[in-house]
Amino acid sequence: MGTLVITCPVTGQKIETGIETDRDSLDLTPHFSSTIACPHCGEDHQFSKSDVLVCELVDGVIQYQRAA
């Protein structure tokens, strides 16, 4: 299980959305869009399924993967 993250377009830092899922489940999820308040730059960012990455810890290494 991992967490959906996006990248702040202003600072380039990762933003955790608080949504937990895995890559297989994300692949089955229909297209979506949402807005999140960025803790890094203070702006609101819109994002969609094509923007998110699944952040998972695999064998002690953090991996970021897109939906297929």
N, C-alpha and C positions, 0 to 999 in steps of 0.2 A: 504494500500500500504506500502511496506517495501523496504529495501535496501539489496542487496546481499553482504554478508561479507564472508571473509575467515579468517583463523587463521595463523599468521606468524609461520612457523615451528621453527624459531630460538628463538623468544621472547615469543611466545604464545599469543601475543596481536592480537586483531581483526583488520582487514583491510577492510575498506569500498571500494567496487569496483566502486561505482558511478552508478551502474545499479539498477534501481527501478523496482520492480515487487511485486507480491504476491505469496503465496505458491501454489494456484491453477494454476496460469499461469506458474509457474516454473515446476509444475508436467507435464504440456502439452508440455514443451519445449524439443526438442530433445537433445541428449547428445552433449556437447560442451566442449572445452578446450580453455584456454587463458593464458596469462602471465600478471602479474602486478608488478610494481615497489613498493617495500615495504617501507613505510615511517619510519618504526621502525628499521630495520636492514640494509637497503640500498641495499639489494639483490633483484633480480627478482625472483618471485615465479610463477611456473606453477600451474594452478588449473583447475578442471573440474566440471561438474555439481554435481558429487557426493561429492565434497569438500565444496560446498557453503552452507551457511545458509541464511535464510530470516530473517532479523532483523526488527521486527515490534513493535510499541508501542501499547499495548492492555490494556485498562483501567489504563493507567498511569504506566504500568510495561513493561520494555523491554523484549521481548521474541525472542529467536533464534530457528528457526525450519528448519529442512531438508525437501527436497522434498520427497514425498512418494515413 
